[in-house]
């Protein structure tokens, strides 16, 4: 049966990661696991403070000023002080682990065969080293897709459909494929809520990147920033807007992968 299907051209090839790709995938997944653990640890600490009616009046949490405020808290009971310190230590330990894993990704990516594509992806607004590494480690070489729409479907960013006869019903995105890559794209899509501009960090990331890739990056900004603003003005929920931007952002990443040919 497989031989007949292959002869008829009805079999679709799949991407099989090599040992190096698997290793990089394990690294980015380890960082993602620690990020989830860090979010839970932060929530537990905030819940403890809320139960004891302790409110931080500063601008932003999780910075040096916030941890300084936490260190000045004196609980009325010694056991509560121990519990508070354990919550604080857990948060700080997780933040340190995230930083260590991020440094390892930054150190090991240049030795990866997909390193040129990682650098090219970072020319896009909102696509950091972690986002680019996550997408490539989870999906592989994006140029293996014949069309951008195939990549969108693979990532589960296209609307679902429940149609019968003349009745057409479309729902939320399918959420098929790799959830880690889809989540990374949605994180990156939030950067397009602001007007299009070439910031200093973006220009720094674009150094050494081919001119064609930088042009694709600017075209992506012009389209996606405008689309974000228009969809928001129509009253669309922010999460739906971000998902739509992430879907189109994957198409621009596909276009860049067609310009960059990694060493296989």
Secondary structure, 3 states (H helix, E strand, C coil): CHHHHHHCCCCCCCCCCCHHHHHHHHHHHHHHHHHHHHHHHHHHHHHHHHHCCCCCCCCCCCCHHHHHHHHCCCCCCHHHHHHHHHHHHHHHHHHHHHHHHHHHHHHHHHHCCCHHHHHHHCCCCCCCHHHHHHHHHHHCCHHHCCCHHHHHHHCCCCEEECCECCECCEEEECCCCCHHHHHHHHHHHHHHHCCCCCCHHHHHHCCCCCHHHHHHHHHHHHHHHHHHHHHHHCCCCHHHHHHHHHHHHHHHHHHHHHHCCCCC
